[in-house]
Amino acid sequence: MPDKSNLAQLFTDNYWLTIVTLIKAGVPWELISTMTDKDMGLLLGTLQAITDYEQEVQNRESHRMQGT
């Protein structure tokens, strides 16, 4: 079990990683600053699902093109 100072640092690092990820995804700071942790988690999950779907489509297209 990490000590309390390491645990606090992990939470801080995770928070800022989340903020940077949302900003990179184009979410405005004005919106981010009003979001709850639950909202951020939901938005990150949605963004990841979209990324996964886009990757699947790209992989299918790539396989289809290789088959022709």
Secondary structure, 3 states (H helix, E strand, C coil): CCCHHHHHHHHHHHHHHHHHHHHHCCCCHHHHCCCCHHHHHHHHHHHHHHHHHHHHHHHHHHHHHHCC
